[in-house]
Amino acid sequence: MLHVRTLLIKALGGMTRAEMKDVQAQAEKDKRSLKAYENFVHTIYFYAGNYPAWKAQQEFRNILYDTGSPLTIKKDHHNQTHEHSVDAYLGRIVDAFAVLRKEVNLNVRDDTRSWHESHLPNARGDHYVVRE
């Protein structure tokens, strides 16, 4: 009788209690994982107190510029310096937040205009980079 009941539930597109329990357990696990990622994002979103993540890349480029050794974008990508690696890493963080801001409501208060594609190069500090 139980087997017939299970077959009927399946035929009508339903789930058994055991399957529902598994789905609920997976949903709880996913919810905990998502919360950990949300906490991570909120932890690193702000740089120096209240500036968004793009400010770290801008200040890095500004410091290099002010010390007389600005970041130089070269056509030969094989001779990249440590500074280029740091800038690329900071850039990936900024890129990731730019995508997240489009896809997800991060619930943060900041200047959203700076995250717009037309303003982001200025926010990143592209004007501190020398192009060859």
N, CA and C atoms as a LAMMPS dump frame, in Angstrom:
ITEM: TIMESTEP
0
ITEM: NUMBER OF ATOMS
396
ITEM: BOX BOUNDS ff ff ff
-5.0000000000000000e+02 5.0000000000000000e+02
-5.0000000000000000e+02 5.0000000000000000e+02
-5.0000000000000000e+02 5.0000000000000000e+02
ITEM: ATOMS id mol type element x y z
1 1 1 N 0.822 -1.195 0
2 1 2 C 0 0 0
3 1 3 C 0.869 1.262 0
4 2 1 N 1.928 1.258 0.797
5 2 2 C 2.816 2.419 0.876
6 2 3 C 3.508 2.66 -0.461
7 3 1 N 3.875 1.596 -1.139
8 3 2 C 4.53 1.7 -2.442
9 3 3 C 3.587 2.342 -3.471
10 4 1 N 2.318 1.966 -3.447
11 4 2 C 1.322 2.528 -4.364
12 4 3 C 1.144 4.024 -4.077
13 5 1 N 1.085 4.351 -2.8
14 5 2 C 0.939 5.767 -2.393
15 5 3 C 2.118 6.59 -2.918
16 6 1 N 3.329 6.076 -2.768
17 6 2 C 4.527 6.763 -3.241
18 6 3 C 4.492 6.931 -4.754
19 7 1 N 4.084 5.894 -5.457
20 7 2 C 3.974 5.96 -6.916
21 7 3 C 2.937 7.002 -7.342
22 8 1 N 1.833 7.06 -6.633
23 8 2 C 0.791 8.029 -6.936
24 8 3 C 1.286 9.458 -6.703
25 9 1 N 1.979 9.669 -5.603
26 9 2 C 2.545 10.996 -5.306
27 9 3 C 3.503 11.412 -6.41
28 10 1 N 4.362 10.495 -6.82
29 10 2 C 5.339 10.768 -7.886
30 10 3 C 4.631 11.046 -9.212
31 11 1 N 3.599 10.261 -9.523
32 11 2 C 2.876 10.418 -10.786
33 11 3 C 2.197 11.776 -10.873
34 12 1 N 1.78 12.3 -9.75
35 12 2 C 1.118 13.605 -9.718
36 12 3 C 2.11 14.759 -9.571
37 13 1 N 3.405 14.423 -9.603
38 13 2 C 4.429 15.47 -9.54
39 13 3 C 4.782 15.914 -8.132
40 14 1 N 4.408 15.155 -7.164
41 14 2 C 4.677 15.505 -5.782
42 14 3 C 5.981 14.919 -5.269
43 15 1 N 6.229 15.168 -4.005
44 15 2 C 7.431 14.666 -3.339
45 15 3 C 7.024 13.888 -2.107
46 16 1 N 7.798 12.893 -1.815
47 16 2 C 7.567 12.149 -0.582
48 16 3 C 8.107 12.958 0.583
49 17 1 N 7.745 12.563 1.786
50 17 2 C 8.246 13.262 2.983
51 17 3 C 9.769 13.2 3.052
52 18 1 N 10.318 12.047 2.719
53 18 2 C 11.776 11.886 2.774
54 18 3 C 12.455 12.817 1.772
55 19 1 N 11.892 12.905 0.559
56 19 2 C 12.465 13.804 -0.447
57 19 3 C 12.338 15.263 -0.009
58 20 1 N 11.193 15.603 0.549
59 20 2 C 10.975 16.969 1.027
60 20 3 C 11.944 17.307 2.152
61 21 1 N 12.193 16.355 3.015
62 21 2 C 13.131 16.561 4.112
63 21 3 C 14.541 16.813 3.562
64 22 1 N 14.93 16.042 2.537
65 22 2 C 16.239 16.239 1.899
66 22 3 C 16.342 17.61 1.248
67 23 1 N 15.278 18.027 0.573
68 23 2 C 15.267 19.349 -0.082
69 23 3 C 15.377 20.455 0.966
70 24 1 N 14.652 20.326 2.051
71 24 2 C 14.703 21.331 3.116
72 24 3 C 16.081 21.377 3.767
73 25 1 N 16.699 20.223 3.961
74 25 2 C 18.042 20.181 4.542
75 25 3 C 19.044 20.864 3.616
76 26 1 N 18.934 20.617 2.311
77 26 2 C 19.821 21.254 1.335
78 26 3 C 19.576 22.76 1.302
79 27 1 N 18.33 23.173 1.401
80 27 2 C 18.008 24.605 1.406
81 27 3 C 18.622 25.292 2.625
82 28 1 N 18.574 24.655 3.767
83 28 2 C 19.184 25.215 4.983
84 28 3 C 20.703 25.315 4.832
85 29 1 N 21.301 24.275 4.259
86 29 2 C 22.747 24.291 4.026
87 29 3 C 23.122 25.43 3.074
88 30 1 N 22.35 25.587 1.988
89 30 2 C 22.606 26.662 1.028
90 30 3 C 22.421 28.032 1.676
91 31 1 N 21.438 28.149 2.542
92 31 2 C 21.171 29.416 3.238
93 31 3 C 22.354 29.795 4.133
94 32 1 N 22.926 28.817 4.827
95 32 2 C 24.095 29.082 5.679
96 32 3 C 25.304 29.49 4.828
97 33 1 N 25.494 28.802 3.702
98 33 2 C 26.599 29.146 2.797
99 33 3 C 26.432 30.554 2.257
100 34 1 N 25.232 30.865 1.825
101 34 2 C 24.957 32.189 1.279
102 34 3 C 25.214 33.27 2.326
103 35 1 N 24.828 33.011 3.554
104 35 2 C 25.043 33.988 4.631
105 35 3 C 26.535 34.224 4.841
106 36 1 N 27.335 33.173 4.752
107 36 2 C 28.785 33.325 4.9
108 36 3 C 29.341 34.204 3.783
109 37 1 N 28.871 34.002 2.55
110 37 2 C 29.319 34.839 1.434
111 37 3 C 28.853 36.284 1.602
112 38 1 N 27.627 36.468 2.059
113 38 2 C 27.125 37.827 2.287
114 38 3 C 27.984 38.538 3.333
115 39 1 N 28.328 37.843 4.401
116 39 2 C 29.175 38.442 5.436
117 39 3 C 30.548 38.803 4.874
118 40 1 N 31.106 37.931 4.048
119 40 2 C 32.397 38.197 3.421
120 40 3 C 32.33 39.445 2.548
121 41 1 N 31.302 39.537 1.717
122 41 2 C 31.148 40.695 0.831
123 41 3 C 31.045 41.978 1.638
124 42 1 N 30.234 41.973 2.665
125 42 2 C 30.066 43.185 3.473
126 42 3 C 31.331 43.526 4.257
127 43 1 N 32.118 42.529 4.598
128 43 2 C 33.367 42.771 5.319
129 43 3 C 34.397 43.478 4.454
130 44 1 N 34.483 43.112 3.173
131 44 2 C 35.519 43.71 2.324
132 44 3 C 35.006 44.808 1.408
133 45 1 N 33.714 45.076 1.403
134 45 2 C 33.168 46.085 0.495
135 45 3 C 33.737 47.469 0.777
136 46 1 N 33.792 47.818 2.038
137 46 2 C 34.288 49.155 2.382
138 46 3 C 35.775 49.123 2.687
139 47 1 N 36.472 50.09 2.124
140 47 2 C 37.914 50.261 2.294
141 47 3 C 38.111 51.55 3.078
142 48 1 N 38.998 51.55 4.047
143 48 2 C 39.309 52.74 4.848
144 48 3 C 38.05 53.33 5.477
145 49 1 N 37.233 52.485 6.045
146 49 2 C 36.068 52.964 6.772
147 49 3 C 34.814 53.07 5.953
148 50 1 N 34.746 54.085 5.08
149 50 2 C 33.49 54.287 4.366
150 50 3 C 33.641 54.43 2.853
151 51 1 N 34.827 54.176 2.316
152 51 2 C 35.004 54.22 0.868
153 51 3 C 34.771 52.833 0.282
154 52 1 N 34.078 52.771 -0.865
155 52 2 C 33.899 51.469 -1.516
156 52 3 C 35.231 50.889 -1.982
157 53 1 N 35.203 49.646 -2.39
158 53 2 C 36.413 48.9 -2.755
159 53 3 C 37.234 49.559 -3.851
160 54 1 N 36.602 50.308 -4.754
161 54 2 C 37.376 50.924 -5.829
162 54 3 C 38.401 51.913 -5.292
163 55 1 N 38.183 52.435 -4.112
164 55 2 C 39.094 53.43 -3.531
165 55 3 C 40.476 52.826 -3.27
166 56 1 N 40.547 51.547 -2.949
167 56 2 C 41.849 50.906 -2.705
168 56 3 C 42.693 50.938 -3.974
169 57 1 N 42.084 50.62 -5.102
170 57 2 C 42.829 50.65 -6.365
171 57 3 C 43.219 52.084 -6.725
172 58 1 N 42.323 53.017 -6.506
173 58 2 C 42.625 54.422 -6.801
174 58 3 C 43.791 54.924 -5.947
175 59 1 N 43.774 54.626 -4.663
176 59 2 C 44.859 55.086 -3.792
177 59 3 C 46.18 54.405 -4.118
178 60 1 N 46.131 53.139 -4.473
179 60 2 C 47.352 52.439 -4.864
180 60 3 C 47.974 53.116 -6.083
181 61 1 N 47.169 53.395 -7.078
182 61 2 C 47.654 54.054 -8.287
183 61 3 C 48.141 55.47 -7.983
184 62 1 N 47.437 56.159 -7.106
185 62 2 C 47.813 57.518 -6.728
186 62 3 C 49.164 57.538 -6.019
187 63 1 N 49.39 56.608 -5.111
188 63 2 C 50.67 56.547 -4.384
189 63 3 C 51.818 56.296 -5.347
190 64 1 N 51.625 55.365 -6.27
191 64 2 C 52.674 55.102 -7.259
192 64 3 C 52.949 56.353 -8.092
193 65 1 N 51.907 57.041 -8.471
194 65 2 C 52.035 58.262 -9.278
195 65 3 C 52.768 59.358 -8.496
196 66 1 N 52.355 59.566 -7.248
197 66 2 C 52.956 60.618 -6.416
198 66 3 C 54.414 60.343 -6.057
199 67 1 N 54.802 59.084 -6.014
200 67 2 C 56.191 58.748 -5.683
201 67 3 C 57.091 58.742 -6.91
202 68 1 N 56.539 59.11 -8.05
203 68 2 C 57.349 59.222 -9.256
204 68 3 C 57.542 57.93 -10.022
205 69 1 N 56.845 56.901 -9.637
206 69 2 C 56.942 55.65 -10.396
207 69 3 C 55.538 55.135 -10.705
208 70 1 N 54.842 55.872 -11.585
209 70 2 C 53.455 55.5 -11.87
210 70 3 C 53.349 54.142 -12.537
211 71 1 N 52.206 53.552 -12.355
212 71 2 C 51.914 52.288 -13.011
213 71 3 C 51.885 52.554 -14.513
214 72 1 N 52.588 51.73 -15.253
215 72 2 C 52.659 51.884 -16.7
216 72 3 C 52.029 50.666 -17.357
217 73 1 N 51.081 50.939 -18.212
218 73 2 C 50.463 49.856 -18.966
219 73 3 C 51.311 49.652 -20.211
220 74 1 N 51.906 48.48 -20.289
221 74 2 C 52.813 48.166 -21.388
222 74 3 C 52.138 47.223 -22.374
223 75 1 N 52.59 47.297 -23.604
224 75 2 C 52.083 46.377 -24.623
225 75 3 C 52.605 44.965 -24.37
226 76 1 N 53.807 44.868 -23.792
227 76 2 C 54.415 43.568 -23.494
228 76 3 C 53.958 43.141 -22.098
229 77 1 N 53.006 42.247 -22.05
230 77 2 C 52.446 41.806 -20.767
231 77 3 C 53.319 40.793 -20.048
232 78 1 N 54.422 40.361 -20.664
233 78 2 C 55.28 39.353 -20.038
234 78 3 C 56.194 39.946 -18.97
235 79 1 N 56.45 41.218 -19.025
236 79 2 C 57.349 41.864 -18.073
237 79 3 C 56.572 42.658 -17.027
238 80 1 N 55.55 42.06 -16.463
239 80 2 C 54.745 42.743 -15.467
240 80 3 C 55.458 42.746 -14.111
241 81 1 N 55.365 43.855 -13.421
242 81 2 C 56.014 44.007 -12.125
243 81 3 C 55.079 43.579 -10.993
244 82 1 N 55.629 43.608 -9.79
245 82 2 C 54.826 43.318 -8.605
246 82 3 C 53.666 44.314 -8.504
247 83 1 N 53.943 45.556 -8.835
248 83 2 C 52.902 46.584 -8.785
249 83 3 C 51.757 46.251 -9.74
250 84 1 N 52.099 45.737 -10.915
251 84 2 C 51.062 45.34 -11.865
252 84 3 C 50.209 44.205 -11.293
253 85 1 N 50.849 43.289 -10.61
254 85 2 C 50.114 42.168 -10.016
255 85 3 C 49.156 42.653 -8.936
256 86 1 N 49.622 43.573 -8.098
257 86 2 C 48.764 44.124 -7.043
258 86 3 C 47.603 44.883 -7.672
259 87 1 N 47.897 45.699 -8.676
260 87 2 C 46.85 46.468 -9.353
261 87 3 C 45.83 45.532 -10.013
262 88 1 N 46.309 44.477 -10.63
263 88 2 C 45.405 43.52 -11.276
264 88 3 C 44.502 42.853 -10.237
265 89 1 N 45.064 42.525 -9.08
266 89 2 C 44.278 41.918 -8.008
267 89 3 C 43.211 42.891 -7.51
268 90 1 N 43.609 44.132 -7.255
269 90 2 C 42.647 45.146 -6.811
270 90 3 C 41.582 45.363 -7.885
271 91 1 N 41.994 45.324 -9.142
272 91 2 C 41.052 45.478 -10.242
273 91 3 C 40.024 44.361 -10.293
274 92 1 N 40.46 43.134 -10.007
275 92 2 C 39.512 42.011 -9.987
276 92 3 C 38.493 42.177 -8.868
277 93 1 N 38.925 42.718 -7.749
278 93 2 C 37.99 42.976 -6.644
279 93 3 C 36.961 44.019 -7.073
280 94 1 N 37.444 45.098 -7.686
281 94 2 C 36.535 46.148 -8.155
282 94 3 C 35.57 45.585 -9.197
283 95 1 N 36.092 44.811 -10.141
284 95 2 C 35.243 44.208 -11.176
285 95 3 C 34.164 43.326 -10.555
286 96 1 N 34.551 42.54 -9.568
287 96 2 C 33.598 41.641 -8.917
288 96 3 C 32.484 42.426 -8.226
289 97 1 N 32.84 43.508 -7.549
290 97 2 C 31.816 44.323 -6.899
291 97 3 C 30.942 45.036 -7.915
292 98 1 N 31.513 45.465 -9.031
293 98 2 C 30.713 46.108 -10.078
294 98 3 C 29.651 45.14 -10.6
295 99 1 N 30.027 43.878 -10.79
296 99 2 C 29.069 42.867 -11.245
297 99 3 C 28.042 42.59 -10.146
298 100 1 N 28.509 42.426 -8.91
299 100 2 C 27.582 42.162 -7.804
300 100 3 C 26.561 43.273 -7.65
301 101 1 N 27.003 44.521 -7.801
302 101 2 C 26.077 45.649 -7.638
303 101 3 C 24.982 45.625 -8.696
304 102 1 N 25.296 45.081 -9.887
305 102 2 C 24.272 44.975 -10.925
306 102 3 C 23.304 43.83 -10.645
307 103 1 N 23.827 42.744 -10.092
308 103 2 C 23.053 41.517 -9.944
309 103 3 C 22.335 41.38 -8.605
310 104 1 N 22.915 41.962 -7.558
311 104 2 C 22.426 41.723 -6.203
312 104 3 C 22.297 43.052 -5.467
313 105 1 N 21.295 43.159 -4.638
314 105 2 C 21.166 44.331 -3.778
315 105 3 C 22.097 44.121 -2.583
316 106 1 N 23.206 44.866 -2.552
317 106 2 C 24.194 44.675 -1.488
318 106 3 C 23.813 45.366 -0.185
319 107 1 N 22.755 46.168 -0.196
320 107 2 C 22.312 46.878 1.003
321 107 3 C 23.433 47.706 1.624
322 108 1 N 24.129 48.468 0.788
323 108 2 C 25.169 49.358 1.284
324 108 3 C 24.847 50.778 0.841
325 109 1 N 25.279 51.72 1.655
326 109 2 C 25.04 53.119 1.315
327 109 3 C 26.362 53.74 0.901
328 110 1 N 26.419 54.109 -0.354
329 110 2 C 27.589 54.79 -0.87
330 110 3 C 27.182 55.528 -2.132
331 111 1 N 28.144 56.129 -2.772
332 111 2 C 27.894 56.871 -3.996
333 111 3 C 27.74 55.895 -5.152
334 112 1 N 26.506 55.572 -5.5
335 112 2 C 26.267 54.595 -6.564
336 112 3 C 26.698 55.125 -7.929
337 113 1 N 26.786 56.438 -8.078
338 113 2 C 27.198 57.023 -9.349
339 113 3 C 28.611 56.581 -9.725
340 114 1 N 29.494 56.446 -8.74
341 114 2 C 30.878 56.045 -9.013
342 114 3 C 30.974 54.632 -9.56
343 115 1 N 29.984 53.812 -9.283
344 115 2 C 29.99 52.434 -9.768
345 115 3 C 29.472 52.325 -11.193
346 116 1 N 28.917 53.385 -11.719
347 116 2 C 28.41 53.358 -13.094
348 116 3 C 29.584 53.204 -14.056
349 117 1 N 29.379 52.461 -15.133
350 117 2 C 30.464 52.145 -16.072
351 117 3 C 31.2 53.384 -16.573
352 118 1 N 30.496 54.481 -16.765
353 118 2 C 31.147 55.686 -17.289
354 118 3 C 31.994 56.393 -16.234
355 119 1 N 31.702 56.194 -14.962
356 119 2 C 32.452 56.84 -13.877
357 119 3 C 33.516 55.942 -13.257
358 120 1 N 33.398 54.635 -13.462
359 120 2 C 34.297 53.687 -12.814
360 120 3 C 35.772 53.893 -13.169
361 121 1 N 36.131 54.22 -14.411
362 121 2 C 37.552 54.476 -14.686
363 121 3 C 38.128 55.606 -13.823
364 122 1 N 37.356 56.646 -13.592
365 122 2 C 37.802 57.737 -12.729
366 122 3 C 37.897 57.274 -11.274
367 123 1 N 36.915 56.493 -10.842
368 123 2 C 36.931 55.977 -9.467
369 123 3 C 38.132 55.07 -9.239
370 124 1 N 38.498 54.284 -10.228
371 124 2 C 39.65 53.386 -10.127
372 124 3 C 40.983 54.145 -10.102
373 125 1 N 40.976 55.357 -10.624
374 125 2 C 42.216 56.117 -10.711
375 125 3 C 42.955 55.883 -12.017
376 126 1 N 42.206 55.638 -13.09
377 126 2 C 42.852 55.412 -14.385
378 126 3 C 43.728 56.59 -14.816
379 127 1 N 43.395 57.783 -14.338
380 127 2 C 44.182 58.974 -14.721
381 127 3 C 45.588 58.956 -14.085
382 128 1 N 45.852 58.067 -13.151
383 128 2 C 47.181 57.935 -12.562
384 128 3 C 48.053 56.919 -13.302
385 129 1 N 47.481 56.264 -14.3
386 129 2 C 48.198 55.227 -15.043
387 129 3 C 48.773 55.82 -16.33
388 130 1 N 50.053 55.545 -16.572
389 130 2 C 50.713 56.015 -17.784
390 130 3 C 50.588 54.914 -18.831
391 131 1 N 50.151 55.293 -20.002
392 131 2 C 49.987 54.311 -21.079
393 131 3 C 51.136 54.467 -22.085
394 132 1 N 51.716 53.342 -22.465
395 132 2 C 52.817 53.362 -23.46
396 132 3 C 52.28 53.038 -24.821
